[in-house]
Amino acid sequence: MTLERHPKDFSDVEVGEDHVLAHDVDQEPVEANRRLFDGSMMKFVSLLAIVYSSFHLYVLNIAPLETWSFRIVHIAGALVLGFVLFAGARFVSAEEGSARHRWTTWIGAAALLPAFYVLYQTYSFWQMVQNGALRIPVELETWHFGWPLLAVTAVSIVLSWFHQRERSRFSVPDLVLIVCSIAVAAYFLVAYNTSMRMSTGTSFAPVGISFAAVAGTALIMELTRRVAGLALVIIGLVFLVYVFAGPYLPGFLGYPGLSVQRFFSQVYTDAGILGPTTAVSSTYIILFIIFAAFLQASKVGDYFVNFAFAAAGRSRGGPAKVSIFASGLMGMINGTSAGNVVSTGSLTIPLMKKVGYSKKSAGAVEAAASTGGQIMPPIMGAGAFIMAEITGIPYTEIAIAAIIPAILYFASVYFMVDFEAAKTGMRGMREDELPKLRTMVKQCYLFIPIIILVVALFMGYSVIRAGTLAMISAAVVSWFSPNKMGVREVLHALEIASYMAIQIIVVCAAAGVIVGVISLTGVGARFSVLLLDVAEASQLLALIFAMFISILLGMGMPTTAAYAVAASVVAPGLVQLGIEPLTAHFFVFYFAVVSAITPPVALASYAAAGISGANAMETSVASFRIGIAAFIVPFMFFYNGALLMEAGWFDIARALVTALFGVYMLSGGVLGWFANVSASWVARLMLIVAALLMIEGGLVSDLAGIALAAMVFVMQRQRKGRLAAA
């Protein structure tokens, strides 16, 4: 039979108790939202989502918009949709009703009046500019726009924490937040399309920019709390506090200081929120999320999973190996490790449990495999495009350099899965439980969208043009399958793309606040000096220090935001150590990625535990163990540039072979299984040492590692003979 996956929204992950998504994980967004809103309200929400995705495709491909204006609308649209779809507090049942929270509704309704007044003021400012005014009067900006905007935003955010409602009712405090989001965007569109834009960051900047930036930052942080939890919000607030507390701190953390007006007049520019993170989310990320939605709506994405089942389902521990292939294919497109867990893990985790994996192991395998999708070329969860944006290194060079590290990561996960299956005597899936490989091969034309994407990128087409061509091809190839895409399916794809995009867009904007603090206060440069001081004692110690900082900064964030922040803080210091920019940024990128499976804050592991029913912390520890090679691989390509294709073909081939041998031994040592028999602690220790000897990539160390592995192999054969005799 053919396994059918129920389409899901890749980003629907409920991470905590404080932020509840307005539709369930196990339902399609549109169907679930019909339970949230009925009739004309649902149609309006769907139309809004379709317009949002269509707007991006139109601007990116047909009629480009001024850069800052495009990014402002991009963030504002995500805020509007986010406050509609994500609730600020727990829902209540119909029996409980919302009578005890009626006071929040009435206060919210009262707050609508000043909110609309603030919005009207932005219209009056626009009229002044149209009539030739060079500046807006300070009194109007302060008393008729600024303070009312801050007051109504603060009151409505706090109200939303207490306002509990039924799923079928709309939140009045959230409506106020929507109006405030539109007012902030409207003001910036007016101010930044005049000469006032040139004054940002100076004492001549209009005070309204600072008011709007404070309100906009608060709105971004509130929606980030709802969609991604408190981790990123707390990190962002710590950085914001540092802006004003920094002058009083000792040592390298101290700096001259910035006033409130000067900082906030610049943080909502391309030095912060509208900077690299939003630049990537408004172009590459949104484009590939729409592409993923087209794959979902056309069922082409289902084919990837079914093909993986047909190819690997029969082998021991089959569903676990399927999750490796399926998560690698889908994870490179959707941009979040946790979202990838939800999309593929809902199918693979129950099947892993069926063939003998424990709840903990099933969730851990899926989390590790889904995290690996973020380092899978050519898309790398949009990480490759962010790296190209930040470093200026051509995208094709980055994609090629990522090939061997991705092979090593997935090989390691595969070895771990295979060893555990052999150790516990697991079976594969039966023939009648799997799709027919012959049928899957006949439908291999469904791989055409991915092939077109890769070929177009390497032919020199822009990322936007290549992604658009791949998107169109996904719709075209569906016409040759039972799931043909018509107008309704295309609109459905555009709609679910908007729902999928909200989380990552808002998180990238929140990361932009952190990046803005780093760039405006210069703390990144001072951290680089600290890293140089550590490197004077030991370069390896400096790398380990950089590893821990990258993981710490990445905890609780999607890959793109985690890398953007870590690249601002850690990568410059590594470059100053004399490390090549490509190597330095790959080093940081890998540890930002694996923060998704690193305890104690491991979003991918938590999402997998929610599906498998296991303890979240135990699952995160298990996924950390399965993905242990990801913590070794960056040191491998630091000491051996051939792993990033920076050498001759012979050196690259030798490095790949020895590195694969190294991760094989590392997997055997960590899991305690080698040469088809369980390994003693002595053998496990020897295997790990042999694997570490392969890191440097030198001929002598490689030979020593091989010799040590040969000794373990002989020991294991003897152990197997003794066990057989016993």
RABEL-V541656 format. One record per residue. N is the residue number from 0. RES is the residue in one letter. OMEGA is omega in radians with two decimals (NA if undefined). BURIAL is b if it has 9 or more other ideal C-beta (glycine too) atoms within 8 Angstrom, else e. Layout:
n = (N:N)
res = (RES:RES)
omega = (OMEGA:OMEGA)
burial = (BURIAL:BURIAL)
//
This chain:
n = (0:1:2:3:4:5:6:7:8:9:10:11:12:13:14:15:16:17:18:19:20:21:22:23:24:25:26:27:28:29:30:31:32:33:34:35:36:37:38:39:40:41:42:43:44:45:46:47:48:49:50:51:52:53:54:55:56:57:58:59:60:61:62:63:64:65:66:67:68:69:70:71:72:73:74:75:76:77:78:79:80:81:82:83:84:85:86:87:88:89:90:91:92:93:94:95:96:97:98:99:100:101:102:103:104:105:106:107:108:109:110:111:112:113:114:115:116:117:118:119:120:121:122:123:124:125:126:127:128:129:130:131:132:133:134:135:136:137:138:139:140:141:142:143:144:145:146:147:148:149:150:151:152:153:154:155:156:157:158:159:160:161:162:163:164:165:166:167:168:169:170:171:172:173:174:175:176:177:178:179:180:181:182:183:184:185:186:187:188:189:190:191:192:193:194:195:196:197:198:199:200:201:202:203:204:205:206:207:208:209:210:211:212:213:214:215:216:217:218:219:220:221:222:223:224:225:226:227:228:229:230:231:232:233:234:235:236:237:238:239:240:241:242:243:244:245:246:247:248:249:250:251:252:253:254:255:256:257:258:259:260:261:262:263:264:265:266:267:268:269:270:271:272:273:274:275:276:277:278:279:280:281:282:283:284:285:286:287:288:289:290:291:292:293:294:295:296:297:298:299:300:301:302:303:304:305:306:307:308:309:310:311:312:313:314:315:316:317:318:319:320:321:322:323:324:325:326:327:328:329:330:331:332:333:334:335:336:337:338:339:340:341:342:343:344:345:346:347:348:349:350:351:352:353:354:355:356:357:358:359:360:361:362:363:364:365:366:367:368:369:370:371:372:373:374:375:376:377:378:379:380:381:382:383:384:385:386:387:388:389:390:391:392:393:394:395:396:397:398:399:400:401:402:403:404:405:406:407:408:409:410:411:412:413:414:415:416:417:418:419:420:421:422:423:424:425:426:427:428:429:430:431:432:433:434:435:436:437:438:439:440:441:442:443:444:445:446:447:448:449:450:451:452:453:454:455:456:457:458:459:460:461:462:463:464:465:466:467:468:469:470:471:472:473:474:475:476:477:478:479:480:481:482:483:484:485:486:487:488:489:490:491:492:493:494:495:496:497:498:499:500:501:502:503:504:505:506:507:508:509:510:511:512:513:514:515:516:517:518:519:520:521:522:523:524:525:526:527:528:529:530:531:532:533:534:535:536:537:538:539:540:541:542:543:544:545:546:547:548:549:550:551:552:553:554:555:556:557:558:559:560:561:562:563:564:565:566:567:568:569:570:571:572:573:574:575:576:577:578:579:580:581:582:583:584:585:586:587:588:589:590:591:592:593:594:595:596:597:598:599:600:601:602:603:604:605:606:607:608:609:610:611:612:613:614:615:616:617:618:619:620:621:622:623:624:625:626:627:628:629:630:631:632:633:634:635:636:637:638:639:640:641:642:643:644:645:646:647:648:649:650:651:652:653:654:655:656:657:658:659:660:661:662:663:664:665:666:667:668:669:670:671:672:673:674:675:676:677:678:679:680:681:682:683:684:685:686:687:688:689:690:691:692:693:694:695:696:697:698:699:700:701:702:703:704:705:706:707:708:709:710:711:712:713:714:715:716:717:718:719:720:721:722:723:724:725)
res = (M:T:L:E:R:H:P:K:D:F:S:D:V:E:V:G:E:D:H:V:L:A:H:D:V:D:Q:E:P:V:E:A:N:R:R:L:F:D:G:S:M:M:K:F:V:S:L:L:A:I:V:Y:S:S:F:H:L:Y:V:L:N:I:A:P:L:E:T:W:S:F:R:I:V:H:I:A:G:A:L:V:L:G:F:V:L:F:A:G:A:R:F:V:S:A:E:E:G:S:A:R:H:R:W:T:T:W:I:G:A:A:A:L:L:P:A:F:Y:V:L:Y:Q:T:Y:S:F:W:Q:M:V:Q:N:G:A:L:R:I:P:V:E:L:E:T:W:H:F:G:W:P:L:L:A:V:T:A:V:S:I:V:L:S:W:F:H:Q:R:E:R:S:R:F:S:V:P:D:L:V:L:I:V:C:S:I:A:V:A:A:Y:F:L:V:A:Y:N:T:S:M:R:M:S:T:G:T:S:F:A:P:V:G:I:S:F:A:A:V:A:G:T:A:L:I:M:E:L:T:R:R:V:A:G:L:A:L:V:I:I:G:L:V:F:L:V:Y:V:F:A:G:P:Y:L:P:G:F:L:G:Y:P:G:L:S:V:Q:R:F:F:S:Q:V:Y:T:D:A:G:I:L:G:P:T:T:A:V:S:S:T:Y:I:I:L:F:I:I:F:A:A:F:L:Q:A:S:K:V:G:D:Y:F:V:N:F:A:F:A:A:A:G:R:S:R:G:G:P:A:K:V:S:I:F:A:S:G:L:M:G:M:I:N:G:T:S:A:G:N:V:V:S:T:G:S:L:T:I:P:L:M:K:K:V:G:Y:S:K:K:S:A:G:A:V:E:A:A:A:S:T:G:G:Q:I:M:P:P:I:M:G:A:G:A:F:I:M:A:E:I:T:G:I:P:Y:T:E:I:A:I:A:A:I:I:P:A:I:L:Y:F:A:S:V:Y:F:M:V:D:F:E:A:A:K:T:G:M:R:G:M:R:E:D:E:L:P:K:L:R:T:M:V:K:Q:C:Y:L:F:I:P:I:I:I:L:V:V:A:L:F:M:G:Y:S:V:I:R:A:G:T:L:A:M:I:S:A:A:V:V:S:W:F:S:P:N:K:M:G:V:R:E:V:L:H:A:L:E:I:A:S:Y:M:A:I:Q:I:I:V:V:C:A:A:A:G:V:I:V:G:V:I:S:L:T:G:V:G:A:R:F:S:V:L:L:L:D:V:A:E:A:S:Q:L:L:A:L:I:F:A:M:F:I:S:I:L:L:G:M:G:M:P:T:T:A:A:Y:A:V:A:A:S:V:V:A:P:G:L:V:Q:L:G:I:E:P:L:T:A:H:F:F:V:F:Y:F:A:V:V:S:A:I:T:P:P:V:A:L:A:S:Y:A:A:A:G:I:S:G:A:N:A:M:E:T:S:V:A:S:F:R:I:G:I:A:A:F:I:V:P:F:M:F:F:Y:N:G:A:L:L:M:E:A:G:W:F:D:I:A:R:A:L:V:T:A:L:F:G:V:Y:M:L:S:G:G:V:L:G:W:F:A:N:V:S:A:S:W:V:A:R:L:M:L:I:V:A:A:L:L:M:I:E:G:G:L:V:S:D:L:A:G:I:A:L:A:A:M:V:F:V:M:Q:R:Q:R:K:G:R:L:A:A:A)
omega = (3.12:3.12:3.13:3.07:3.04:-3.08:-3.13:3.00:-3.03:-3.01:-3.06:-3.13:3.09:-3.01:-3.08:-3.07:-3.01:-3.08:-3.02:3.13:-3.04:2.99:-2.98:-3.13:-2.98:3.09:3.02:-3.09:-3.08:-3.11:-3.11:-3.14:3.05:3.04:-3.14:3.13:-3.14:2.97:-3.01:3.14:3.13:3.12:3.12:3.13:3.13:3.12:3.12:3.14:3.13:3.14:-3.11:3.11:-3.12:3.10:-3.14:3.13:-3.13:-3.11:-3.07:-3.02:-2.98:-3.02:-3.12:3.13:3.09:-2.90:-3.09:3.14:3.13:-3.11:3.10:3.11:3.12:-3.13:-3.12:3.12:3.11:3.11:-3.14:3.13:-3.11:-3.14:3.02:-2.95:-3.09:-3.11:-3.11:-3.14:-3.13:3.01:3.01:-3.13:3.14:-3.14:3.12:-3.10:-3.13:-3.09:-3.10:3.10:-3.14:-3.14:3.11:3.11:-3.12:3.11:3.09:3.12:3.11:-3.13:3.13:-3.09:3.09:3.12:3.12:3.08:3.09:3.12:3.09:3.14:3.10:3.08:3.13:3.08:3.14:3.10:3.10:-3.14:3.13:3.14:3.02:3.13:3.14:3.11:3.09:-3.13:-3.08:-3.12:3.12:-3.12:-3.05:-2.96:-3.13:3.12:-2.96:-3.09:3.05:3.13:-3.14:-3.10:-3.07:3.09:-3.13:-3.12:-3.08:3.08:3.13:3.10:-3.10:3.09:-3.09:-3.04:3.08:-3.02:2.99:-3.13:-3.04:-3.10:3.12:-3.08:3.11:3.06:3.09:3.07:3.09:3.12:3.09:3.12:3.12:3.10:3.12:3.14:3.11:-3.13:-3.13:3.12:-3.13:3.10:3.10:-3.02:-3.03:3.05:3.04:3.11:3.11:-3.14:-3.08:-3.06:-3.10:3.14:3.12:3.12:3.14:-3.10:3.09:-3.08:3.13:3.12:3.13:3.10:-3.12:-3.13:3.11:3.13:3.13:3.11:3.12:3.12:3.12:-3.14:3.13:3.13:3.06:3.08:-3.09:-3.01:-3.05:3.12:-3.02:-3.02:-3.11:3.12:-3.14:3.11:3.13:3.14:3.09:3.12:3.12:3.08:-3.13:-3.14:-3.04:3.09:-3.08:-3.13:-3.10:-3.11:-3.11:2.99:-3.02:3.13:-3.10:3.07:-3.02:3.10:3.11:3.06:3.13:-3.08:-3.10:-3.12:-3.04:3.05:-3.10:-3.05:3.12:3.07:3.13:2.99:-3.10:-3.02:3.14:-3.08:-2.98:-3.09:3.11:3.08:-3.13:-3.12:-3.10:3.14:-3.01:-3.04:-3.13:3.14:-3.10:3.00:3.07:3.08:3.10:3.11:3.07:3.08:3.14:-3.09:-3.14:-3.09:3.06:3.09:3.07:-3.13:3.12:-3.12:3.14:3.10:3.11:3.08:-3.13:-3.07:-2.98:-3.03:-3.08:-3.09:-3.10:-3.05:-2.98:-3.10:3.11:3.12:3.06:-3.12:3.12:-3.12:-3.08:-3.12:3.07:-3.12:-3.06:-3.07:-3.13:-3.08:-2.89:2.93:3.07:3.13:-3.12:3.10:3.10:3.08:-3.11:-3.03:-3.11:-3.08:3.13:3.08:-3.01:-3.08:3.08:3.13:3.06:3.11:-3.12:-3.10:3.00:3.10:3.04:3.11:-3.11:-3.10:-3.14:3.11:-3.11:3.13:-3.13:3.13:-3.14:-3.13:-3.13:3.09:3.12:3.10:-3.13:3.10:-3.09:3.07:0.22:-3.00:3.09:3.13:-3.09:3.13:3.14:-3.10:3.08:-3.14:3.10:-3.14:-3.06:-3.01:-3.05:3.08:-3.13:-3.11:-3.08:3.12:3.13:-3.12:3.13:-3.13:-3.08:-3.00:-3.06:3.07:3.11:3.09:-3.12:-3.13:-3.09:3.06:3.13:3.12:3.12:3.14:-3.14:3.14:-3.11:3.14:3.14:3.10:3.12:-3.09:-3.09:3.08:-3.13:3.08:2.97:3.12:-3.13:-3.12:-3.09:3.10:-2.98:2.98:3.11:-3.13:-3.14:3.11:3.13:3.13:3.12:-3.14:-3.08:3.07:3.11:3.02:-3.05:3.13:3.12:3.14:3.13:3.13:-3.09:-3.11:-3.12:3.13:-3.09:3.01:3.09:3.06:3.08:3.14:-3.12:-3.14:3.13:3.12:3.12:3.09:3.12:3.12:3.12:-3.12:3.09:3.09:-3.10:-3.09:3.11:3.14:3.12:3.12:3.13:-3.07:-3.09:3.11:3.00:-3.13:-3.11:3.14:3.10:3.11:3.09:3.11:3.11:-3.14:-3.09:3.08:3.12:3.11:-3.13:-3.01:-2.98:-3.04:-3.02:3.11:-3.11:3.14:3.08:3.09:3.10:3.07:3.09:3.07:-3.13:3.11:3.11:3.10:-3.11:-3.07:-3.06:3.13:-3.13:-3.12:3.11:3.13:3.12:3.05:3.10:3.10:3.11:3.13:3.10:3.11:3.11:-3.10:3.09:3.09:-3.13:3.10:3.10:3.11:3.10:3.12:3.12:3.09:3.11:3.11:-3.11:3.12:3.14:3.14:-3.13:3.14:-3.08:-3.09:3.11:-3.12:2.90:-3.01:-3.03:3.13:-3.13:-3.14:-3.12:3.14:-3.12:3.13:3.12:-3.06:-2.93:-3.01:3.13:3.11:3.11:3.11:3.12:3.05:-3.12:3.13:3.11:-3.12:-3.13:3.14:-3.12:-3.11:3.05:3.11:-3.14:-3.09:-3.10:-3.12:3.02:3.13:-3.03:3.02:3.12:3.10:-3.12:3.07:0.14:3.14:-3.05:-3.00:-3.13:3.13:3.13:3.11:3.13:3.12:3.09:3.13:-3.05:-3.10:-3.13:3.05:-3.02:-3.10:3.10:3.11:-3.14:3.10:3.14:3.13:3.05:-3.14:-3.13:-3.13:-3.04:-3.12:-3.14:3.11:3.14:-3.05:3.13:3.08:3.09:-3.07:2.98:-3.11:-3.10:-3.10:3.13:3.13:3.03:3.10:-3.13:-3.14:3.06:-3.06:3.14:3.13:3.11:-3.13:-3.14:3.13:3.14:-3.11:-3.12:3.12:3.07:3.09:3.13:-3.13:3.06:3.12:3.11:3.12:3.11:3.14:-3.13:-3.07:3.13:3.13:-3.12:3.13:3.05:3.08:3.12:-3.04:3.05:3.13:3.11:-3.14:-3.14:3.13:3.12:3.12:-3.14:3.10:3.11:3.13:-3.14:3.10:-3.13:-3.05:-3.02:3.10:3.09:-3.09:-3.10:-3.13:3.09:3.13:3.11:3.11:3.13:3.14:3.13:3.10:3.10:3.10:3.12:-3.14:3.12:3.12:-3.11:3.10:3.11:3.12:3.12:3.11:3.14:3.13:3.12:3.13:3.13:NA)
burial = (e:e:b:e:b:e:b:b:b:b:b:b:b:b:b:e:e:b:b:b:b:b:b:e:b:e:e:b:b:b:e:b:b:b:e:b:b:e:e:e:b:b:e:e:b:b:e:b:b:b:e:b:b:b:b:b:b:b:b:b:e:e:e:e:e:e:e:b:b:b:b:b:b:b:b:b:b:b:b:b:b:b:b:b:b:b:b:b:b:e:b:b:e:e:e:e:e:b:e:e:b:e:e:b:b:e:b:b:e:e:b:b:e:b:b:b:b:b:b:e:b:b:b:b:b:b:e:b:b:e:e:e:e:e:e:b:e:e:e:b:b:b:e:b:b:b:e:b:b:b:b:b:b:b:b:b:b:e:b:b:e:b:b:b:b:b:e:e:e:b:b:b:b:b:b:b:b:b:b:b:b:b:b:b:b:b:b:b:b:b:b:b:e:b:e:b:b:e:b:b:b:e:e:e:b:b:b:b:b:b:b:b:b:b:b:b:b:b:b:b:b:b:b:b:b:b:b:b:b:b:b:b:b:e:b:b:b:e:b:b:e:b:b:b:e:b:b:e:b:e:e:e:b:b:b:e:e:b:e:e:b:b:b:b:b:b:b:b:b:e:b:b:b:b:b:b:b:b:b:b:b:b:b:b:b:b:b:b:b:b:b:b:b:b:b:b:b:b:b:b:b:b:b:b:b:b:b:b:b:b:b:b:b:e:b:b:b:b:b:b:b:b:b:b:b:b:b:b:b:b:b:b:b:b:b:b:b:b:b:b:b:b:b:b:b:b:b:b:b:e:b:b:b:e:b:b:b:e:b:b:b:b:b:b:b:b:b:b:b:b:b:b:b:b:b:b:b:b:b:b:b:b:b:b:b:b:b:b:b:b:b:e:b:e:b:e:b:b:b:b:b:b:b:b:b:b:b:b:b:b:b:b:b:b:b:b:b:b:b:b:b:b:b:e:e:b:e:b:b:e:e:e:e:b:b:e:e:e:b:b:e:e:b:e:e:b:e:b:b:b:e:b:b:b:e:b:b:e:e:e:b:e:b:b:b:b:b:b:b:b:b:e:b:b:b:e:b:b:e:e:b:e:e:e:b:e:e:e:b:b:b:b:b:b:b:b:b:b:b:b:b:b:b:b:b:b:b:b:b:b:b:b:b:b:b:b:b:b:b:b:b:e:b:b:e:b:b:b:b:b:b:b:e:b:b:e:e:e:e:e:b:b:b:e:b:b:b:e:b:b:b:e:b:b:b:b:b:b:b:b:b:b:b:b:b:b:b:b:b:b:b:b:b:b:b:b:b:e:b:e:b:b:b:b:b:b:b:b:b:b:b:b:b:b:b:b:b:b:b:e:b:b:b:b:b:b:b:b:b:b:b:b:e:b:e:b:e:b:b:b:b:b:b:b:b:b:b:b:b:b:b:b:b:b:b:b:b:b:e:b:b:b:b:b:b:b:e:e:e:e:b:b:e:b:b:b:e:b:b:b:b:b:b:b:b:b:b:b:b:b:b:b:b:b:e:e:b:e:b:e:e:e:b:b:b:b:b:b:b:b:b:b:b:b:b:e:b:e:e:e:b:b:e:b:b:b:e:b:b:e:b:b:b:e:b:b:b:e:b:b:e:e:e:e:e:e)
//
